[in-house]
Amino acid sequence: MTCTRPTWKTYIYYYRLIVPLEGITSLKKQEALISYMMCYEKNILFYYSYLFTCPNVVIASDLQVKKKKTVLYKLVINDYMYKNDEFEDDEEYQAMLLTNPNDSVVLVGTYNLTFLYNEFGDLYRVNTTSLAPPIYIELTLNQQRRVEKVKSVEGADTRVETAMIYNNGFLQQVQSEEISSATDLTLQYEYNKKQLPSIIKGEKKSKEYANRLKVLFEYNTTGELTSIESKDRKFNLSYDKAHNPYASLPYFYTHELHPILGILHYTNYIQKHNITRIENSDEITTLTYTYNQDNLPTKALVRNKLKRYNSNSDSFLQYEYFYKEIEIVE
């Protein structure tokens, strides 16, 4: 659409004309003034029409600027295991060997995740298309663009529904229901002096049982998470200096690594860099990355080593990250 913008002189004239008529005694002058105002009122109406129909014009009271943003739009997780003669009688293992006849590793499974964003660059849906039936996660945002509800759907059935409660912008409580098993999970969040999650208390219960947990978080001087402690087990974390694929989101989010990281989802903790090592008393998980020119990871190789046997596990994971530029409104 081609828009012709009225000159600023038009609006200067118009606002100069908005004066009381009581001081003008001449009827002809009043009529002339009113006629002049009506003429320029048309231009004012055109000006506002221009603002709302032309894409690159903004109103100062409702400033919206469009910009480019690089986002993670696809994640492929490949699950491998090393060839092992102990499984040679297993039919499923033999079927896998047929697809990997000349390799020292066997591809066990592949999981494709795609990420969808709204016009503001907010994540609102994650699709897992490689599973049958397909699974997707749907995020509902409130007026402050914080995640208010999360729904996990498998095929046509809703499996998990989660609701978030905030206080002064901080996530205070998460209430989650696993519908098929009638299991409820409640999480309560406490924050340290730097306003980062320091303690998360939880209770998971069903008709048959109730479990409680308490997770402690420690950070370094730059606000990066360095350790997680739960049930007398402590996990120490190390990082690279590259950009994290999820760092552009206004909350913590990840699909990788240790499951205990999941309870940090949607908190205000932002992971700026990539975890390269997770260590506890039993095992070490190492992550080796390949990066692109923007210093974002394109691949990650994830291996576990059991300290007791001083050997690597029989399997490993490979992550493949894919990015694209989207146009967002700020």
C-alpha positions in Angstrom: 0.0 0.0 0.0 1.3 3.5 -0.9 0.5 6.2 1.7 0.8 9.9 1.2 1.7 11.6 4.5 0.2 15.1 5.2 2.9 17.7 6.0 3.5 18.8 9.5 2.4 22.3 8.5 -1.1 20.9 8.2 -1.2 19.9 11.9 0.4 23.1 13.1 -2.3 25.1 11.3 -5.0 22.8 12.6 -4.0 23.1 16.3 -3.6 26.8 16.0 -7.2 27.0 14.8 -8.5 25.1 17.9 -9.3 28.4 19.8 -12.5 29.7 21.5 -14.8 31.5 19.1 -16.3 33.8 21.7 -13.7 36.5 21.2 -14.5 36.7 17.4 -17.5 39.0 17.1 -17.7 38.9 13.3 -20.1 36.2 12.1 -18.4 35.9 8.8 -15.0 35.4 10.5 -16.5 32.7 12.7 -18.0 30.9 9.7 -14.7 31.2 7.9 -12.8 29.8 10.9 -15.2 26.9 11.3 -14.9 26.1 7.6 -11.1 26.2 7.8 -11.1 23.9 10.8 -13.4 21.4 9.0 -11.1 21.4 6.0 -8.1 20.5 8.1 -10.0 18.1 10.2 -10.2 15.9 7.1 -6.4 15.9 7.0 -6.2 15.0 10.6 -8.5 12.0 10.1 -6.4 11.0 7.1 -3.2 11.3 9.3 -4.6 8.9 11.9 -5.8 6.5 9.2 -2.2 6.6 7.8 -0.8 5.7 11.2 -3.0 2.6 11.5 -2.5 1.3 8.0 1.1 2.0 7.1 3.4 -0.6 8.5 6.5 1.4 9.5 4.8 4.3 11.3 4.5 4.3 15.1 2.5 6.3 17.6 4.5 7.7 20.4 1.9 6.7 23.0 2.0 3.1 21.8 5.5 2.6 20.5 6.0 -0.5 18.4 9.3 -1.1 16.6 9.9 -4.1 14.4 13.3 -5.8 14.5 15.0 -9.1 13.5 15.6 -11.8 16.1 17.5 -15.1 15.8 15.6 -17.9 17.4 15.9 -21.7 17.8 13.2 -23.1 15.6 14.2 -26.8 15.4 16.0 -29.3 17.7 16.9 -32.8 16.6 17.9 -35.3 19.3 19.6 -38.5 18.1 19.9 -41.4 20.6 22.8 -43.7 19.9 24.2 -46.8 21.5 27.5 -48.6 20.9 27.4 -52.0 19.3 27.4 -54.7 21.9 27.5 -58.5 21.3 25.5 -59.0 24.5 22.4 -57.8 22.7 22.9 -59.9 19.6 19.9 -62.2 20.4 17.5 -59.2 20.9 15.2 -58.8 17.9 14.9 -55.1 18.3 18.6 -54.7 18.5 19.0 -56.8 15.3 16.6 -54.5 13.5 18.6 -51.5 14.5 21.8 -53.2 13.2 20.2 -53.5 9.7 20.0 -49.7 9.5 23.6 -49.3 10.7 25.5 -52.2 9.2 28.9 -50.6 8.9 29.0 -48.3 11.9 30.3 -48.9 15.4 27.2 -47.2 16.8 23.5 -47.9 16.5 20.8 -45.2 16.1 18.2 -46.0 18.6 15.8 -43.2 18.0 15.4 -39.6 16.7 13.2 -36.9 18.2 12.3 -33.8 16.2 11.1 -30.7 18.0 10.0 -27.5 16.4 9.5 -24.2 18.2 6.8 -21.6 17.2 6.9 -17.9 18.2 4.3 -15.1 18.2 4.8 -11.6 16.8 6.6 -10.5 19.9 9.1 -13.4 19.8 7.4 -15.3 22.6 7.5 -19.1 22.5 3.9 -20.4 22.4 4.2 -23.9 21.1 6.6 -26.8 20.9 5.8 -29.7 18.5 7.4 -33.2 18.7 6.7 -34.6 15.3 8.8 -37.8 15.4 6.6 -39.6 17.9 3.4 -41.5 17.2 1.0 -40.1 18.2 2.7 -36.6 17.9 3.1 -34.6 21.1 2.9 -30.8 21.5 3.3 -28.4 24.3 1.1 -25.2 24.2 2.0 -22.1 26.3 -0.6 -19.5 27.2 0.7 -16.1 28.1 -0.9 -13.4 30.3 -1.1 -9.7 29.6 2.5 -9.2 31.0 3.6 -11.9 28.5 4.5 -14.3 31.2 3.7 -18.0 30.9 0.4 -18.5 32.6 -0.6 -22.0 31.5 1.1 -25.0 29.9 -0.7 -27.9 28.3 0.9 -31.1 27.1 -1.1 -32.9 24.4 -0.6 -36.4 23.0 -2.5 -37.0 19.8 -6.0 -35.6 20.7 -5.7 -36.1 24.5 -4.5 -33.6 27.0 -2.0 -35.4 29.3 -0.7 -32.6 31.6 -2.1 -29.2 32.5 0.0 -26.7 34.4 -0.8 -23.3 35.9 1.6 -20.6 37.1 1.0 -18.1 39.9 3.2 -14.9 40.0 3.8 -12.3 42.7 5.4 -9.0 41.7 6.7 -10.6 38.5 8.3 -13.6 40.2 7.0 -17.2 39.8 5.7 -18.2 43.2 3.8 -21.4 42.6 3.3 -24.1 39.9 0.3 -26.4 40.0 0.4 -29.3 37.6 -2.0 -32.2 37.0 -1.2 -35.4 35.1 -4.7 -36.2 34.0 -4.4 -39.9 33.1 -3.0 -40.9 36.5 -4.7 -38.2 38.5 -1.4 -37.1 39.9 -0.8 -33.6 41.2 2.4 -31.7 41.5 2.8 -28.4 43.4 6.0 -26.4 43.4 6.7 -23.4 45.7 9.6 -21.0 44.9 11.8 -18.9 47.1 14.4 -16.3 45.9 17.8 -15.1 47.2 19.0 -11.5 47.6 19.8 -11.4 43.9 16.2 -12.4 43.2 17.2 -15.7 41.7 15.5 -19.0 42.6 17.3 -20.4 45.6 14.9 -23.0 47.0 12.1 -25.0 45.3 9.8 -27.1 47.5 7.5 -29.6 45.9 4.9 -32.2 46.6 3.7 -34.9 44.2 0.7 -36.9 45.2 -1.9 -39.3 43.9 -4.4 -41.5 45.6 -1.7 -44.1 46.4 1.3 -42.0 47.5 2.7 -38.6 48.3 6.3 -37.5 47.7 8.0 -34.3 48.8 11.2 -32.7 47.5 13.4 -29.8 48.3 15.9 -28.5 45.8 18.6 -25.9 46.6 20.3 -23.8 43.9 23.7 -21.9 44.1 25.0 -19.3 41.7 28.4 -17.6 41.1 29.0 -13.9 41.2 27.8 -13.4 37.7 24.4 -15.0 38.5 25.2 -18.3 36.7 23.8 -21.5 38.2 26.7 -23.6 39.6 25.1 -26.3 41.7 21.8 -28.1 42.3 21.3 -30.1 45.5 18.4 -32.5 46.2 18.0 -35.5 48.5 21.7 -35.4 49.6 22.8 -35.4 45.9 24.7 -32.4 44.6 25.2 -31.7 40.9 28.0 -29.2 39.9 27.7 -27.4 36.6 30.3 -25.9 34.3 29.8 -23.7 31.2 31.3 -22.5 28.0 31.4 -18.9 26.9 29.1 -19.2 23.9 25.5 -18.1 23.5 22.7 -20.4 24.8 20.0 -21.1 22.2 17.2 -20.2 24.7 18.8 -17.1 26.2 16.6 -14.8 24.1 13.5 -16.0 26.1 12.5 -14.0 29.2 12.6 -17.1 31.4 14.6 -20.3 31.9 13.8 -23.0 29.3 15.6 -26.1 28.0 14.9 -29.5 26.5 18.2 -31.0 27.3 20.3 -32.4 30.0 19.3 -33.4 33.5 15.6 -33.7 34.3 16.0 -31.8 37.6 16.6 -28.6 35.5 13.0 -28.8 34.4 11.6 -27.4 37.7 13.4 -24.1 36.9 11.3 -23.7 33.8 9.5 -20.3 33.5 11.5 -18.7 36.4 13.4 -15.5 35.9 16.7 -17.3 35.8 18.3 -16.8 32.3 21.0 -19.3 31.3 23.3 -17.2 29.1 25.9 -20.0 28.2 25.9 -23.7 27.6 26.4 -26.4 30.2 29.6 -28.4 29.4 29.7 -30.6 32.4 27.4 -32.0 35.1 29.0 -33.9 37.9 27.8 -35.7 41.0 29.2 -38.4 43.3 28.1 -41.2 40.9 28.6 -39.9 37.3 29.9 -37.2 35.0 28.0 -35.9 32.0 30.1 -34.0 29.4 28.8 -32.0 26.5 31.0 -31.2 23.5 29.7 -28.5 21.2 30.2 -27.3 17.6 29.4 -23.6 17.0 28.4 -21.4 14.1 29.7 -18.0 13.2 27.3 -16.3 15.7 28.8 -18.4 18.5 25.6 -20.5 18.9 25.8 -24.3 19.2 24.9 -26.2 16.1 25.7 -29.7 17.6 26.3 -31.2 21.0 27.6 -34.6 21.9 26.4 -35.8 25.3 28.2 -38.6 27.1 27.9 -40.1 30.6 30.7 -41.7 32.5 30.1 -43.8 35.6 32.7 -43.2 38.3 32.3 -46.6 39.9 33.4 -48.4 36.8 35.5 -45.5 35.3 33.9 -46.2 32.0 31.5 -44.5 29.6 27.9 -45.6 29.4 26.7 -47.8 26.5 24.8 -44.9 24.9 25.1 -41.2 24.0 23.0 -38.4 22.6 23.6 -35.9 19.8 21.7 -32.6 19.6 21.4 -30.7 16.4 20.3 -27.0 16.6 18.7 -25.1 13.8 18.1 -21.3 13.8 16.2 -18.7 11.8 15.6 -15.0 11.8 12.0 -13.8 12.6 10.6 -10.3 12.6 9.2 -9.3 16.0 7.4 -6.3 17.4 8.9 -4.6 20.5 
